[in-house]
Amino acid sequence: MHLVIDGYNLIHATPEFASAQASGQGHVVLTLALKLYRQYKSHKISVVLDGGPQPGESRSSLNGVPIIYSGPEQTADDVIARIAARHGPGITVITDDRELAGRCAKAGSEVINSTEFSDRLAMVFMMMDDIEPADDEEGWDFTTKKKGPGKRLKKSQRKKNHKLDQL
């Protein structure tokens, strides 16, 4: 799976990254977290950020994570939409931007919002540290008795859930 991440969108959607962004280190903390995430999940990851050190679109790497800077002539959204148009269903885009999500979905790419991905990222860190989530099922009595009609999700939602499960 190839994840294309709207960098500043994810930074602002994640409180830990947003607080680092206040000191100008948001992209550094993001790439460190993604480096650790990639050690647990072997997804290909690309982060797209607005601006950059050079006048045009440029590429670099920070903490081993590839970064694409949009440059001043275009936005990171334009770069992500172009990548989605080129690769279509071959990528999964992480963004909360509705307009960008629509452009990417139209190209056939799967779109997952930043908050959901941030939650998955946190879950991976919990598993890496061997921290177990709270046991909310204490006293749960398993039974096979049906309690009502089955409620199957729409195919598009099942597909999205499948992509989320792969994260």
N, C-alpha and C positions, 0 to 999 in steps of 0.2 A: 504494500500500500504506500502511495506517495501522498504525504500531507503537505499542502501549501497553506501557510499560515499568514493571515493578515496581522502582522506583528504588533503594531500599536493598538489595534483593536483588541487583541488578546491581552496585552499589557494593561489596558484600561478596564478590562472585564475581570481581572484577577487582582484582588486587593493586595496580595503580597508583591506582585509586580508593579502595581500602581504606586505603592509607597516607595519602591526603589526608583521609579520613574521621576518622582519628585526631586530626587538628588541627581538626576541625569543618568542613572545606571539601569534603567528598565530593560533595555535591550541586552545588557550583559547578564542580568539575572535570568531573563527569559531564555537565552541561549544555554546558560548553565543548566537550567531545569530541563530543557529539551535534550541536552547531551545525556543527562541521567535517564530520561525517559527512553531515549533511543537504545540505551544499554539493556533495558528491560524488554522493550518492544522494538523489533528490528525494522521499523518503518523508515522509509526515506523521508526526510524532512527538509523543506525549504521555507525560510522566513522572508517575507517581503515587507520592506520598510519604506516609508516616504523619505524623500531627500537623498542624501548621501554625500560622500566626500568628493565626488567628481561631478562635472557638469551634466553628463548623460547617465543613462542607466549603467550601473556597475554591479559587479559581483565580488563578494569577499567571503570570508569565513571567520566566525568568532566562536571560540570554544569548540571547534570542530563541527559547527552547524553552518551550512551554507546560507548566506544572506544575499538577497537581491535588493539593491537600492534603486528606487524609481528615478532619481534625479529630479531636477526642478521643472522639467518640461511636462511631466506626467505624474499621475498619482499612483500610489501602490495599488489602488483598486483597478486602475487601467492595466497594470502589469499582470495582476492576478487574473483578470478577465481574459487577457491575451493568452496566458498559460492555459487557462481552462478551455479556451477555444481551440488551442493547438492539441491538447491531450484529451479533452472530453472526459469520458468515463474513467480514464486512467488515473485521475487524481481525486483527492478529497480536500475541499477547501474549508478552512476554519475561519469563520467571520460572523459577526453580529450585524453587519451592514446589509440591510434588506435589498438595496438596489444591486449591490455586488452579488449577493446570494442568488438573486433572480437571473443575472447575467450568466453566472456560472452554471446554474441548474439548466438554463436554456441550452448551454453547450454540452450538457450531459454529465457534468461533474456532480458528485455528491457534495452536499453542503451540510456542515455541522456547526452549530453556533458556538461561540467562544466560551460561554458559560458551561455548556456540556463538556467541552474538551478540557476546560480548567478543572472540572470535577473529576474527570478521568485521570488527569495528570496528578491530582492530589491522591487518588486511589492508588496509583502506581507507587507514589512515594510512601504511602502507608504500608504497602506490601513489601517494599524494599527494606523498610525499617522493622519488619516483622511486627508491626502494630496491628492488632486485631480490632476490627470495628466492634462497637458495643453489641452485645447479644440481645436484640430486641425480641427474640422469639422464645424467651424463657417461658415455660409453662405451655408451650404450643403443643396441641394434641393432634398428631397426624391422623387423617382419615381419608379414605378414598371415596367417601360419599359425595356425590355431585350436589352442588348447592344452587344450580341454575343453569341457564343456557350458556354455551360457550360464546365468548366474544372475541372473534378473530379481528385483528387490526387490519387496516387497509394494506394493500401490497406495498405502497410507497412507504408507509410507516414501518412495516416489517423490514423492508430493505434498509431504511435508515437505522433501525435498531440493530440490524446485522452489522452495519458499518461501525456503529458505536461499540458493539461487542468486540470488534477487532481492534479497537484503540487500546 
